[in-house]
Amino acid sequence: MPVFWSKWKKFLTEVRTELKRTTWPNRTEVRNTTVVVVVTTFIFAAFLGVVDLILSDLLKRIFGAFSG
């Protein structure tokens, strides 16, 4: 067990060291990047929705042509 605890202690020490070197974003940066993510998500959702409508209509036409 002592080996486990020494490795665990070393890991936590290294984590603390890394966190001290981390630069955290301020409130404005977080808000701006969140807006970019939300807008991008809506744009991709709209695009995929349009592609889905086009492909489903195309498949309906193809299956309709062969069924009747």
C-alpha positions as CSV (number, residue, x, y, z in Angstrom):
1,M,0.0,0.0,0.0
2,P,2.8,2.6,0.6
3,V,3.6,2.6,-3.1
4,F,0.0,3.5,-4.0
5,W,-0.1,6.4,-1.5
6,S,3.2,7.8,-2.6
7,K,2.1,7.7,-6.3
8,W,-1.3,9.3,-5.3
9,K,0.5,12.0,-3.4
10,K,2.8,12.7,-6.3
11,F,-0.1,12.9,-8.7
12,L,-2.0,15.4,-6.5
13,T,1.1,17.5,-6.1
14,E,1.6,17.6,-9.9
15,V,-2.1,18.5,-10.4
16,R,-1.8,21.4,-7.9
17,T,1.3,22.6,-9.8
18,E,-0.4,22.5,-13.1
19,L,-3.5,24.3,-11.8
20,K,-1.3,27.1,-10.5
21,R,0.1,27.6,-14.1
22,T,-3.4,27.6,-15.6
23,T,-4.8,30.9,-16.9
24,W,-8.6,31.0,-16.4
25,P,-10.9,32.9,-18.7
26,N,-12.7,35.9,-17.4
27,R,-16.5,36.3,-17.5
28,T,-16.5,38.1,-20.8
29,E,-14.4,35.4,-22.5
30,V,-16.7,32.7,-21.2
31,R,-19.8,34.5,-22.3
32,N,-18.4,35.2,-25.8
33,T,-17.3,31.6,-26.4
34,T,-20.6,30.3,-25.1
35,V,-22.4,32.5,-27.6
36,V,-20.2,31.2,-30.4
37,V,-21.0,27.6,-29.4
38,V,-24.7,28.2,-29.1
39,V,-25.0,30.0,-32.5
40,T,-22.8,27.4,-34.2
41,T,-25.0,24.6,-32.8
42,F,-28.2,26.3,-34.1
43,I,-26.6,26.8,-37.5
44,F,-25.6,23.2,-37.8
45,A,-29.0,22.0,-36.5
46,A,-30.7,24.1,-39.2
47,F,-28.4,22.8,-41.9
48,L,-28.9,19.2,-40.8
49,G,-32.6,19.7,-40.6
50,V,-32.7,21.0,-44.2
51,V,-30.5,18.1,-45.4
52,D,-32.8,15.7,-43.6
53,L,-35.9,17.1,-45.2
54,I,-34.3,17.0,-48.7
55,L,-33.1,13.4,-48.3
56,S,-36.4,12.1,-46.8
57,D,-38.3,13.7,-49.7
58,L,-35.9,12.2,-52.2
59,L,-36.3,8.8,-50.6
60,K,-40.1,9.1,-50.6
61,R,-40.0,9.9,-54.3
62,I,-37.7,7.0,-55.1
63,F,-39.7,4.5,-53.1
64,G,-42.9,5.9,-54.5
65,A,-41.7,5.4,-58.1
66,F,-40.9,1.7,-57.5
67,S,-44.0,0.9,-55.5
68,G,-46.7,1.9,-57.8
